[in-house]
């Protein structure tokens, strides 16, 4: 099975940043120029980029269209991108601007019937459904929404199954407890998802520290891994991750 490394660029107010466990008050700033960083990732051998509009994720209305177009035209990277995707027209606009896949997160949890219509319209390869999850005290994997402050009724497995049965190919799953923490990805969670939903190409997200974590995600059956903080902090060099 092929395995893809997705260097991540999260943009807020035009700058590259990372949030700790999704908290906008826990922001670390990095590069001023997201396009230059994307070019560096491309020069290092990346084929894909994971681009997130953090301003839009909070307020709605994707704002990175010029950046997306520039990245696609200048770097040759294939881009999956999201943040603030609320309407079918948003999906079409991003695909038309050059995105290979559009990432849909909280809306996929809050209004699955709407997103399933998009899946039918655009096809299973055009969307990446991003399900952020947290394990509750009873061991169930819940789906927090609204900045991870509220919890949806559906469980992770229930919603993942619903999308898989409707033709979804790409599922990005983040263990919230590990996001931005450099504590290692939740390999047991991804192994569980692979067994339960074998038709889904699982993207691991959250906690990766080093090349060993990348290899562990691949060994667990993941189709890819999203790398953010480890690359930006220099704990992991992209060529080493790609060599996995």
N, C-alpha and C positions, 0 to 999 in steps of 0.2 A: 504494500500500500504506500502511495506517495505521502510525503510529510512536508508541510510548509511552515516556514518560520515567518511570522508577521511582526516586523518591528512596528511599534505603535507610536503615533504622534498625536497627543492630546493638545488641543489648542484652546486657549482662553484669552480673550482680549488681544488676539494676534500673536501671542507668545506660546511657546511649548512649555507645558506644565505637567505635573503629576499630582493627583490627589491621593491622600491617604484614606483608604477605605471609603472612597467616594465623597469625602467631606470637603466641601468647597472652602471651608475655613482652614483646612490642613493642606495648603498648596505649596509645592516646591516649584520654583521657576527655573527653567533651563534656557534653551536657545531663544533668541529674538526672531530668528528667521526659519519658519517651518519648512519652506521650500529648500533652503540650503541643507537642512538636516535630512530631508527626504533624498536629496541628491547624494549625500554622503552614504546613506544606507544603500542606494542603488549602486554606487561605486564600489561598495564593499561586497556586492554580490546578491543583494536581496532581489527577489522577483515580485514580492507583494508588499503592500503597506496597509496598516490599519490606522485610519484617520478618524478622529473623533472631534466633533464640535461641542465643547463643553458648555459654551454659552447657550447654544440652542438646546442642548440636553436639559437645561434648567428652564429655559423660557419658551422653547419651541421656535421653529423657523430657522432652518439650516442657513448658516451665514458664510460658509467656506467655499462657495461655488467658484470664485476666481482662483483660490488656492488649489482646489481640486483640479480644475482645468490646467493650471500651470504644472502641477505635479505630473499629471497624465501626459502632457505634451513634452515636458522637458526631461523627464527621468526615465520614461519607458516602464515605470512600475505599474503593476496591476493594483488597483486600490479597492479595498472595501471600506465604506465610510458610513457614518451615521451621526445622530445627534439631532433631536428636534424633528424627526420624520413623523409627521402627523397625518399626511394626506396621500392619496394615490398619486396626485400630481407631484408631490415631493420625490417619490420614488422615480417617476418618469424623468424628472428634471436631473436627478443625480446620474441616472443611467445615460441620459443624453449628453451629460457633461463629461462622460468618460469613465465613471465608476464601473467596476466589474461587478460589484455586489453592493447592495444597500443594507446597512445594519439597522434592524428594528429591535428596540429593547422594551421599554416600559409599556408601549402601546400593544406589543405582542402579548403582554400579560393582561393588561386591562381590557383590551378589545380584540380578543383572538378571532372572532368572526370577521371583523374588518380586515385583519391582516391575512387571514386565510383567503379572502377574496383577492388580495394583492398577489398572493402566492399562485393562485389559479391564473391570474392575468399575466404575470411576468415570468413564471416558471420557477422550478425548484432551485436553480443555480443563481438566480438574480438576487435573492435575499439571503442574508445571514440573520437568523433569529438569535438575539443575545438574551439569555436568561441568567440573571444574577440571583444567586441563591444563598440562603443561610439555614443552617441546621438548628432546629428548635430543641427544646429540652427533652422532647420525646424521641428525637432522632429523625424526625421528618424534615425533608428538604423543602423549605418554604420559599416563596417568591416575593420579597419586599419590593415595593414600588414607591413613587413619589419621594425620590431621594433616599430610598431605603428606610423611610419613616413609617410606612404602612405595609401591611402584608395582604397579598391577594388570597382569594379563596382557593384557587387551584394549587396543587402541589407540582413540584418540578417534573416528576415522572408523568403525571397526568397530562400536562401541557406539552411536554416533549413528544409523547405518544400521539397526541392529536395532530401536531404539526408533521410528524413523520408519516402518519397515515395519509396526509394530504399532499405529500410529495416534496416536503422540505428536504434539502440535502445538507445544508450547513447550519450547525448549532454551535454557538459560542457560549460557553458556560463559565461563569466566574464565581468562585467561592468568596463571598464578601469578606469573610474573616481574614483572608490571605491577601486581599487586594492592596498593593503598594507596601506590603509588609516584608518582602524578601524572606519569607518563611518557608518557601518551597510550595509547589503546586499540590493540590489535593488529589494525589494519584488514585486513591481508593474511590473517590467520587467519579473520576473519569472511567475507571475500569467498570464501575457499576453502570454508568450510562451506556457504555459500549455494549455490554451484555443485554441491557434492557431494550436498546434501540439500535440494532445493528445496521440499519440502513442510513443512519445519520453520520456525517463526517464531523466529528467533535473537535472543536478548537478549545484547547486549554487556555485559561487566562487567570492571572493572579498568583503572585508569590514566587515566580521563577527567579533563581539566583545565579545559576551557572550552567555550564554545558551538561553537567550530570542531570540537572532537572529537565533539560530539553530532551535528553536521551530517555529519561524515565517516562516522560509524557508520550514519546513515540512508542516505547515498549508497552505502554498501557493501551495502545490501540488508537490513540488520538490521531487525527488527520493533520493537526497543526498546533502551534502554540503562539500566543500573542506575548511579545516581550516589550516591556515599557521601562520601568525604573532600573532594572538591571543593566540595560544598555546605556541609559542616560547617566547613571552613576559610574559607569565604567567597570562594574563588577563582572560583566560579561561582554566580550567583544563579539560583534556580529559575525565575523568570519568563523569564529569557534562554534557559534550556535548553528550556523549554516552547514558546518562540517558534520554535524550530528545527523 
